[in-house]
């Protein structure tokens, strides 16, 4: 019809091109699970950088000062429970006066940007279950990761990169379940980055780009034809097709995103990265900033795995090298984001699966055990009040004394900052509507700016 009406018109090519472009855009929105979507209400944050310290760092040795714990050193408070003072001195930092210990001297230097929560609470004292809970909201069953939920809710503005990426040189407790999409479409699963010369496996094309483009174009045509008819509603098939399309886009864009050669010496020094380095926590933090700049919605940084981590049963002094590994780079990330104007819409999360006991089973013991009744985490950036502490533990850091923030509340607040009502971001599965916070959670309004 168009050809009949417009034949001979000099406008014909432009009109056809515009119609085809609009049709392609509509198809992308309808068929692409990663198409960008607006939040449910105006958001303060457009992306999240989620820093996770595996093993459980001690709250009473880092962000929750307890003077009475020092004066009561060695006091017996129950059968086989002897109070143990912190190993590092706390000092007031910045104009806000937030007390942070010498364990994290560089993070202490950016205390005025932090919102420290001292009343976190989890539901499990085992690493596997607590790690699962912090990432999925479920302490017992595999469920979609928080990164997958964010990807599902927002999609991505860059179709050549995944919306959810995990920089993890070692597998954490719970393994790949930490970044699994579970029953959400597979396109929302996190892509693991390990570092090294090829941070993502097979990212380099094995053949010339023009030949690969022809082959993949033909493959896409067959895939789309295969997905028609009764298979059209198969989410696994659509997710698999989309994963191949994203992988092709990553071959074009990811190498540039991981190339630090154009970063200045000053920027590398800010993160503690040596020129040419392709691994380490400083490298992870700098790559996180570059991925955030390129439209990745949720970036998780895991500092260590299920071994050689913060699980300090034998000696709390093992916290020292672990803290040195993350301290400078984390502070550098906050400074860099702030200098580039990105901290205003980037939410930085710094957390762990649980804290450590303020007591030991015998006087003078060097280590601390798992402790989920209360621990500390902090947020910085988009939509949270800077330079404050929220909630309190009791005099010895054993339980919550004021303003408890359960893991479900933590998740609800993160989603709120991204523009979502955690009760309405749901997915129908097995006959019921699931959500990240299950049937729990409330937004922690006291930390919102």
C-alpha positions in Angstrom: 0.0 0.0 0.0 2.8 2.4 0.9 4.6 1.7 -2.3 1.4 2.4 -4.3 0.8 5.6 -2.5 4.3 6.9 -2.3 5.9 5.5 -5.4 8.1 8.1 -7.1 8.2 10.3 -4.0 11.6 11.4 -2.8 10.2 10.8 0.8 9.6 7.1 0.2 13.0 5.8 1.5 12.9 7.9 4.7 9.3 7.0 5.5 10.0 3.2 5.1 13.1 3.5 7.2 11.2 5.3 10.0 8.4 2.7 9.9 10.8 -0.1 10.1 12.7 1.6 12.9 9.5 2.0 14.9 8.5 -1.6 14.2 11.9 -2.8 15.4 11.7 -0.7 18.5 8.3 -2.1 19.4 9.5 -5.6 18.8 12.5 -5.0 21.1 10.2 -3.7 23.9 7.8 -6.6 23.5 10.3 -9.5 23.1 13.4 -8.3 24.9 13.4 -9.0 28.6 16.2 -6.6 29.0 14.5 -3.6 27.3 14.7 -0.5 29.6 11.6 0.0 31.7 10.7 2.9 33.9 10.4 2.4 37.7 7.1 2.5 39.5 7.7 6.0 40.8 10.5 8.6 40.5 13.8 7.1 41.7 16.8 8.5 43.4 19.0 5.7 42.2 19.4 4.4 38.7 22.1 1.7 39.5 23.6 -0.2 42.4 27.1 -1.2 43.3 26.8 -3.9 45.9 30.0 -4.6 47.9 29.9 -7.9 49.7 32.5 -9.1 52.2 32.2 -12.9 52.5 32.5 -14.6 55.8 31.1 -12.0 58.2 33.2 -9.1 59.4 32.9 -8.0 63.0 30.6 -5.1 63.7 32.2 -4.4 67.1 35.6 -4.1 65.5 34.6 -1.8 62.6 31.5 0.4 62.6 29.8 -0.1 66.0 31.9 1.2 68.9 31.1 -0.3 72.3 33.0 1.5 75.2 31.4 -0.8 77.8 32.7 -3.8 75.9 36.2 -2.4 76.5 35.7 -1.8 80.2 34.0 -5.2 80.7 36.8 -7.2 79.0 36.7 -10.8 80.2 33.5 -10.4 82.1 31.4 -13.6 82.2 27.8 -12.9 81.0 26.6 -16.5 80.8 27.8 -20.1 80.5 30.9 -20.1 78.3 30.4 -16.4 77.3 33.2 -14.0 78.1 33.1 -10.5 76.7 36.0 -9.5 74.4 37.0 -6.0 73.7 37.5 -4.8 70.1 41.0 -5.2 68.7 41.1 -1.8 66.9 40.6 1.7 68.3 37.5 3.7 67.3 37.7 7.5 66.5 35.2 10.1 65.4 35.6 10.9 61.8 34.9 13.9 59.6 32.4 16.7 60.4 29.7 14.1 61.1 31.7 12.5 63.9 30.8 9.0 62.9 33.0 6.5 64.8 34.9 4.1 62.6 37.8 1.9 63.8 41.3 1.9 62.6 40.5 -1.4 60.7 39.2 0.8 57.8 41.3 4.0 57.9 40.5 5.0 54.3 36.7 4.3 54.5 36.9 6.3 57.8 38.2 9.2 55.6 34.9 9.3 53.7 32.7 8.9 56.7 30.7 12.0 55.9 29.3 10.2 52.8 28.2 7.1 54.7 24.9 6.1 56.2 25.9 3.4 58.7 23.2 1.0 59.9 24.2 -0.5 63.3 21.0 -2.5 63.8 21.0 -5.0 61.0 19.5 -8.4 61.7 19.5 -11.8 59.9 17.7 -15.1 60.5 20.5 -17.6 60.2 23.9 -18.2 61.7 25.3 -20.4 59.0 27.3 -19.0 56.1 25.4 -20.7 53.3 21.9 -19.8 54.6 22.9 -16.2 55.7 24.6 -15.6 52.3 21.6 -16.8 50.5 19.3 -14.6 52.7 21.4 -11.4 52.1 21.2 -12.0 48.3 17.8 -13.5 47.7 15.7 -12.7 50.8 15.3 -16.4 51.4 17.4 -18.1 54.0 16.2 -21.6 53.2 15.3 -22.0 49.5 16.9 -20.8 46.2 15.3 -17.7 45.0 16.2 -14.9 42.5 19.1 -12.7 43.5 18.4 -9.0 44.3 20.5 -8.2 41.2 18.1 -10.3 39.1 15.1 -8.5 40.6 16.6 -5.1 39.8 17.3 -6.3 36.2 13.8 -7.7 35.9 12.3 -4.4 37.1 14.5 -1.9 35.2 16.0 -3.8 32.2 19.2 -2.2 30.8 19.9 0.9 28.8 22.9 -0.8 27.1 21.9 -3.9 25.1 25.5 -4.8 24.6 26.2 -5.5 28.2 24.3 -7.6 30.8 22.2 -5.6 33.3 23.6 -7.6 36.2 27.3 -8.4 36.6 29.2 -10.0 39.4 32.9 -9.4 39.9 33.9 -12.5 41.9 37.3 -14.0 41.6 36.3 -16.8 44.0 33.0 -18.6 44.5 31.3 -17.4 47.7 29.2 -19.5 50.1 26.0 -20.6 48.2 28.0 -20.5 44.9 26.2 -19.3 41.8 22.9 -19.1 43.7 24.2 -15.7 44.8 23.6 -14.3 41.3 21.0 -16.8 40.0 17.8 -15.6 38.4 16.0 -18.8 39.6 12.4 -18.6 38.3 12.8 -15.1 36.7 13.7 -15.2 32.9 17.2 -16.4 32.5 18.4 -13.1 30.8 18.3 -11.6 34.3 20.9 -13.9 35.8 24.2 -12.3 36.8 27.2 -12.7 34.6 30.3 -13.6 36.6 33.6 -11.7 36.0 36.7 -13.3 37.4 39.5 -10.9 36.3 42.7 -11.7 34.5 43.7 -11.4 30.9 40.2 -12.6 29.9 37.9 -11.6 32.7 34.9 -13.1 30.9 35.4 -16.4 29.2 35.3 -16.4 25.4 34.8 -12.7 25.1 37.2 -12.5 22.2 35.7 -13.5 18.9 37.3 -16.6 17.3 36.8 -15.5 13.8 36.6 -12.2 11.8 33.8 -9.9 12.9 32.1 -9.7 9.4 32.0 -13.5 9.1 30.7 -13.9 12.7 28.1 -11.2 12.0 26.8 -13.1 9.0 26.7 -16.4 10.9 24.9 -14.9 13.9 22.5 -13.0 11.7 21.4 -16.3 10.1 21.3 -18.0 13.5 19.1 -15.3 14.9 16.7 -15.7 12.0 16.4 -19.4 12.6 16.1 -18.8 16.3 13.2 -16.4 15.9 11.4 -18.7 13.5 11.9 -21.6 15.9 10.4 -19.5 18.7 7.1 -18.9 16.9 3.9 -20.8 17.3 3.5 -23.0 20.4 7.0 -22.1 21.6 6.4 -18.4 21.7 5.5 -18.4 25.4 8.5 -20.5 26.5 10.5 -18.1 28.8 13.6 -20.4 28.8 13.8 -20.4 25.1 13.4 -16.7 24.8 16.0 -16.1 27.5 18.5 -18.5 25.8 18.1 -16.6 22.5 18.5 -13.3 24.3 21.6 -14.6 26.1 23.3 -15.3 22.7 22.4 -11.8 21.4 23.8 -10.2 24.6 27.0 -12.3 24.3 27.5 -11.0 20.8 27.1 -7.5 22.0 29.5 -8.1 24.8 32.2 -9.1 22.3 31.9 -5.7 20.8 31.6 -3.6 24.0 33.0 -5.5 27.0 36.7 -5.4 25.9 36.6 -1.6 25.9 34.8 -1.6 29.3 37.6 -3.7 30.8 40.4 -1.8 29.2 42.0 0.5 31.8 44.8 1.9 29.5 43.1 5.3 29.1 42.6 5.8 32.9 44.9 8.4 34.3 47.7 7.6 36.8 45.8 9.6 39.4 42.7 7.5 39.0 44.6 4.3 39.2 46.3 5.5 42.4 42.9 6.4 43.8 42.0 2.7 43.6 45.4 1.3 44.4 45.7 -0.3 40.9 49.0 -0.7 39.2 49.0 0.0 35.5 48.5 -3.2 33.5 46.9 -4.9 36.5 43.8 -7.1 35.7 42.8 -8.4 39.0 42.5 -7.5 42.7 39.8 -5.6 44.6 41.0 -2.2 43.4 40.6 -3.5 39.8 37.1 -4.7 40.7 36.1 -1.3 42.1 37.4 0.6 39.1 35.8 -1.8 36.6 32.5 -1.4 38.6 32.7 2.4 38.0 33.3 1.8 34.3 30.4 -0.7 34.0 28.1 1.8 35.9 29.1 4.5 33.4 28.1 2.1 30.6 24.6 1.4 31.8 24.9 -1.8 33.9 22.1 -1.7 36.5 23.5 -3.9 39.3 27.2 -4.6 39.9 28.2 -6.8 42.7 31.8 -7.0 44.1 32.7 -10.0 46.2 36.1 -9.6 47.9 36.8 -13.3 48.7 35.2 -16.7 48.5 34.2 -19.4 50.8 37.9 -19.8 51.9 40.4 -17.3 53.4 37.6 -14.8 54.2 36.3 -12.8 57.1 35.3 -15.9 59.1 37.7 -15.2 62.0 37.1 -18.1 64.4 40.7 -18.5 65.3 42.1 -15.0 65.3 40.6 -11.6 64.7 43.9 -10.4 63.4 43.0 -12.1 60.1 40.7 -9.1 59.6 43.7 -6.9 59.0 44.9 -8.1 55.6 41.3 -8.5 54.4 40.6 -4.9 55.4 43.7 -3.6 53.6 42.5 -5.5 50.5 39.2 -3.6 50.3 39.7 -0.3 52.3 41.6 1.9 49.9 39.7 0.8 46.8 36.3 1.2 48.4 37.1 4.7 49.6 38.5 5.4 46.1 35.3 4.3 44.5 33.2 6.7 46.6 35.6 9.6 45.9 35.7 8.8 42.2 31.9 8.5 41.8 31.4 11.7 43.8 34.0 13.6 41.6 32.3 12.5 38.4 28.8 13.4 39.7 27.7 9.8 39.7 27.2 9.3 43.4 24.0 11.3 43.3 22.3 8.5 41.3 24.5 5.5 42.2 23.6 3.6 45.4 26.7 1.9 47.0 26.0 -0.9 49.4 28.6 -2.3 51.8 27.6 -5.4 53.7 28.2 -9.0 54.8 26.1 -12.0 55.8 26.3 -11.5 59.6 28.5 -10.0 62.3 30.7 -11.7 64.9 30.1 -12.4 68.6 31.2 -9.7 71.1 32.0 -12.7 73.4 34.0 -15.9 73.2 33.7 -19.3 74.8 36.7 -18.8 77.0 38.6 -15.8 78.4 41.3 -14.5 76.2 40.2 -16.3 73.0 41.6 -14.6 69.9 38.7 -15.2 67.5 34.9 -14.5 67.4 32.0 -16.7 66.2 29.1 -16.1 63.9 26.5 -13.5 65.1 23.3 -12.8 63.2 21.2 -11.1 65.9 22.8 -7.7 65.1 25.6 -6.5 62.8 26.5 -3.4 60.7 26.3 -2.4 57.0 26.4 0.9 55.3 24.9 2.7 52.3 26.2 5.7 50.4 25.0 7.8 47.5 21.6 8.1 45.8 18.8 9.0 48.1 20.3 8.2 51.5 21.3 10.7 54.2 25.1 11.1 54.3 27.1 11.3 57.5 24.6 9.6 59.8 24.3 6.4 61.8 20.9 4.6 62.1 19.8 2.1 64.7 21.6 0.9 67.8 22.9 -2.3 69.2 22.9 -2.8 73.0 25.8 -1.9 75.3 27.8 -4.9 74.3 26.7 -5.3 70.7 24.9 -8.5 71.3 21.4 -7.6 70.2 19.4 -4.7 68.6 18.5 -2.0 71.0 16.8 0.5 68.7 15.4 0.7 65.1 16.0 -2.9 63.9 16.7 -3.3 60.2 16.0 -6.8 59.1 17.5 -8.1 55.9 14.0 -7.8 54.3 13.9 -4.1 55.4 17.3 -3.6 53.9 16.1 -5.0 50.6 12.8 -3.1 50.7 14.8 0.1 51.1 17.2 -0.6 48.2 14.2 -1.3 45.9 12.5 1.9 47.1 15.6 4.0 46.2 15.4 2.4 42.7 11.8 3.5 42.4 9.9 0.3 43.4 7.4 -0.7 45.9 8.8 -4.0 47.1 5.3 -5.4 47.6 4.4 -4.7 43.9 7.6 -5.8 42.2 6.4 -9.4 41.8 6.6 -12.4 39.5 4.0 -15.1 39.0 5.5 -18.6 39.6 4.0 -21.9 40.7 0.6 -20.4 41.2 1.6 -17.4 43.4 3.2 -14.0 43.2 6.7 -14.0 44.5 8.8 -11.0 45.5 12.3 -10.3 46.9 11.0 -9.6 50.4 8.6 -12.5 50.5 5.7 -11.4 52.9 8.0 -9.2 55.0 9.9 -5.9 54.9 9.4 -2.2 55.4 11.2 0.7 54.0 13.6 2.3 56.4 12.4 5.9 56.0 14.8 7.3 58.7 17.8 7.0 56.3 16.1 8.5 53.2 17.2 12.0 52.2 
